[in-house]
Amino acid sequence: MTTLDIESVSAFVLTADLGSFTKAARALGTSQAAISVKIKRLEDRLGYRLLERTPRKVQLTSHGATFLHPARHFVSAHEMAVRGLSVATQRLTLGISDQVAGPGLPALLANLNVHAPNLVVEVHIEASRNLMDAFERGAMDAVIVRREDNRRGGERLLKERMGWFAAAHWSHDPTQPLRLAALAPSCGIRNVATQTLDAAKIAWTEVFLGGGLGAISAAVSAGLAVAPMPYSVAPVGALDVGSSLGLPTLPDSEVVLHSGLSDQTSRRALDTLAAWWRGGASPR
């Protein structure tokens, strides 16, 4: 009978969720080599490879994809047994900027239940400025936002490139102002973009404003306008048209974590989530 090691199975699940040995190691507070050893030990016990390792990414093998679901149950059952069914439910109120959250975020949040089954995560998706205001009022336990205004502090998770994105079939009439799709005037990215255009003396007009990142992405995909966006959340199929249109380069954007958490369960869950952005890209 094969006996599974909980630490090895946990390392496998987290690596599969994050798609990276490095990010899994950061979330668990260990080294990439230690994660590799644990997963290799698990593969040896099972008798087949679970992950394909390439220089750029980690992918599940067919055996790994089959094993992932029962592995989640194994880790969750272990956590419940260790903590005991009588442990009171804890709540984590988390804010994530709509300019940070990617399409892969719902699955990542759902998987937190595997590692912290007694933790209820209440997620708010809003503009960075609104979330920072809420955090400073004490209404949020933690926020993952894009750095805006003059507010400093927090842990920098990611520095990423910005671009001017438009649909592949979109075209610009050089005799007319640049057509922009952007979030509300309170959006930091929108303000940086319009200030950059003004400094370059490029005329612009907003033809689509507000409605959330999903609405902006839809406007871009429909060919209504160009939008200043981080590469990680640009809609699929959209192109950075900045160079072809001679638009000024946008400054890089920083994703930062602000947290006032001290209890181990919430902190570990937040570290697991934040590991997705540390040194990498937003969920896609």
C-alpha positions, 0 to 999 in steps of 0.5 A: 500500500502506497503511503502519501506524505502530506507535505509532498502532496501540499507542495504539488497542489500549490505548485499546480495552482500557481504554475511555478516552483518558485511561487510555491516556495515563496508561499510556503516559506521554503526554497525552490529546491525543497519543493522540487525534492518533495514533488519528486518524492511524491512522483517516485511513490506514485510511480509516474510524473505529475509535472512537466518542467520547462524553463518558462512554465510548469504544466500538469502531465495527464497523470498529474491532471488526474491526481490533482482533484483527489490531492486537493481532497487529501490536503483539505481532509488533513487540514480539517483533521489537524484543526478539528471540526470545532475550530471556529470559522475565521473571516478574511476581508480582502480587496483586489483592484479590478486592474489587478484581478485576472481571469484566473483569479476565481479558481485561485480563490476557490483553491484557498479552501483546500489549504485553509478550510476554516477560513471564509474569504470575502473578496471585494473587486473595486478601484485601487483608490476605493480599496485603499480608502477602505483599508485605511478606514479599517474596513478591509483586512488586506488589499492588493492594488495598483500603487496610485496617488502619493500613498506609499508603503505596502509590499511590492508584489509585481512591477509590470509593463503598461500598453495602449491596447486596441482590437486587431481590426481597430484603426485610428484616423490621425486627423481626429483625437485619439479615441480612449476607453477608460475607467472612472476619472478616479482611476490612477491608470486613466489619469496617468495615461491622459496626463502622458498624452497631454504632455506629448500634445496628443489630442484625445477624447473619451468615447467609453468611460467607467463600467469596470475593467470587464466593460473596458475590455469589451469596448476594446475588443469591439473596436470602439477605442484604445485603452491604457492597460497593464499587459496582464489584464489586456483582453485576449487578441488585443494588441499594443498599438502604442508604437505604431501610433507613435504614442508616448510610453506609459510608466510601469505599474506596481502591484502592492499588498497592504495587510494588517493581518497577524493570525497565522491562518489568514496570513498563510492564505494571503501569502498563498494568494500573493505568491501568484503575483510575486515575481510573475504576472496576474492570473490569466 
